């Protein structure tokens, strides 16, 4: 133990010597809101997602930065007693399907493949920008998923399923390509916490509605609609967001939201995962909810040109007039350069990289298996049990054939 | 062989029909001792002929041969994931910054026609010396040269003279004047330095006030660019010793702001100019001529960096997200009515930069009427839209800021700095993408890698090499652009979607029902035959 600490010391020292990276904040906010189930009796899953959609829009994320995936159209379902509307509460105060709903993926477009393509941005040329997650290293992303799931999987459309491993790999690919700054993952499904248990990419805060072998329950049904309209976990999240995060300047933190989870109300044990976040639990809890649910724009006001507009104006006039001249000059030079570039041998020899470069920076050659976060101590045990089971079958078979063929059977 | 049942009470006959017939045969041989013997000692089948043994062995072996030589390769071939060979180590080298050491040799030519040849040489040497002393960032260094008529054949560092041939970042004109002064020409990258006659360095002294002055001026001019490039390098995964020491906090803050403000690089940007009016008037604006007059020249000069497409729109009865004549600064982020204003991002494949003119009478607290939204665009509030000139000038300024141009210096210098910073950024980004791809290839063995990815990687490396060799010029930017595009395309290859995770249990579940019925007879047959063979051998 001590030795390993000693070995870490130089690392710590070098990191101190490095120029400290400027604490950059995120520059944009994105939300990926996914419902994965079809059919009328799953009304509540679409209501969950639409409620969250309404909340993030209320807090300022523009539609162009929200990816909404709805596998079914409850508003136009013939069984809907209130055509054209979706409600997430029996009081039917807020029509979630009102104006300005921009569904990006709809119906049978909501598939595991499309979802993973969306996250990793491996899409074809034909995909419009509005259906892509155009995030960069300054983007905070809220990923919310709801549907029917089980241990380490979430069903899509009753036809296929996404496994926790695939989701973890997709996030790793996003991280590897610097496609997010920080990510808040929320999931409301049965055994939801298993879905984030396989994540291994940094800067993720994850929360889920229920533990392994535990169901996630709906909150209440609307007797006129005829089905349950919202799930408990989502309901209490929304309740918190509606009451505590009133305006975009709210200073409520992620920790406050997580503290509000009450297993007596939710009827399942909501889980939270901090360990992937740099700084751990403390840093993660201090993040503002608005960092994920709102849109932060650090607007820069030009104050210079308000009163003393004349001077800048004059300066700019000069510049732009000069530009006209400059263009022709640049063009000429460019042409000359082009001509010369053909003939010119590259004489500006670059300095060869010195051989003494620190090459002890370790190459991550080892395969990262998705499951590496959970150190499976009984791995060999499991394999041994499996091998024994197979061997046992063969033994029984062999014994059977032996007994059959043996003369002592008579 | 079928004989009749002679003795129904015989226990042997009761047992099995197969045994029954063999037992009967044997009983016929030693008839009188009868039933008791048959019950205790079973009769053996007649020995197999050598031919049938051979036949059986051949059948079993041929089954196995088919399985081993045909079945297994077929199974292997059809279930293997195609993974093209990637030069992983080379890709990692690029990512770590080992393959390329970004160096920006900026050529600065000195025109000193008023000085004697040897004086000019001396000035150049001392200035270069002073510059090298001041510079603590090896990746970005200024190299002075004399711009002289053809008769001067030797210059300080032995490089060919003739500043026109090389890409000169800045020309210094050393002119005699009444007092020491410097002036940056706003039309072209030329710095005028005025000196007093007594400042002409004597050839004996190793330093001179004029040289120090010029060095300091140059350093001031290029400080911002240097800080930007240093920032880029420090945020990349390049080895740390290459980066200079940490910048002072105010510079760091400015750099962070610059990073968060400027758009991510794209070969094409789409500019949308929108007029939003709260009522029915004004319903038109003379945007076309305004763009032609004020925007086009700027866009033309920027065309070596990116292309631009333009569209405009007018929206009537548009209300902003916040109301009131005096806008608070924290409300400004809500000014854009994202829900109702049609500012679609999906025009074409290029990122959109929005410029919004809101025809209302509003003012921001503190007296501003325009603001810039990082990585998104700019907003101007102006009641009267007949004169678009001031608005367009603000938009031009905002555009430069959004593209990441430095704030200080004359326009030509800013543009050239932008080119260098962009090529450095693109180089680092493409290198980083290569590294990401290499790491993913190693980390996700189940992902398939088509040949096109390998081709993209080789294209990237080739152009990265070219860009790295010629950093600082326009050709480098062109190469870096190609490299970055190819790297992105390779990374985001459509067919590389890893959604094929199968736990081991699934594999067992798939293969066991298939292989069980086939495998067990095969293995058992082999074992039985082997046992029989051993028995025969021991019997001999």
Interface residues (C-beta under 8 A of the other chain):
Chain A: X14 X17 X18 X19 X20 X21 X22 X23 X24 X25 X27 X28 X57 X60 X62 X63 X64 X100 X112 X113 X116 X117 X120 X121 X122 X123 X124 X125 X128 X129 X130 X134 X136 X138 X162 X163 X165 X166 X169 X170 X172 X173 X176 X177 X178 X248 X249 X295 X296 X297 X298 X299 X300 X301 X302 X303 X305 X306 X307 X309 X312 X313 X316 X317 X318 X319 X320 X322 X323 X324 X325 X326 X327 X329 X330 X334 X336 X337 X340 X341 X344 X346 X348 X349 X350 X351 X353 X357 X358 X359 X361 X363 X364 X365 X366 X367 X368 X370 X386 X397 X401 X407 X410
Chain B: X15 X42 X92 X96 X98 X99 X100 X101 X103 X105 X164 X165 X167 X186 X187 X188 X231 X234 X235 X239 X240 X241 X243 X244 X245 X246 X247 X252 X253 X255 X256 X257 X259 X260 X261 X264 X294 X297 X298 X300 X301 X304 X329 X330 X332 X333 X334 X336 X338 X339 X340 X343 X344 X345 X346 X349 X351 X364 X366 X367 X368 X369 X370 X371 X372 X373 X374 X375 X376 X389 X390 X393 X394 X396 X397 X398 X410 X411 X412 X432 X433 X436 X439 X440 X442 X443 X444 X445 X468 X469 X470 X471 X473 X474 X475 X491 X492 X493 X494 X495 X496 X497 X498 X499 X501 X503 X508 X520 X524
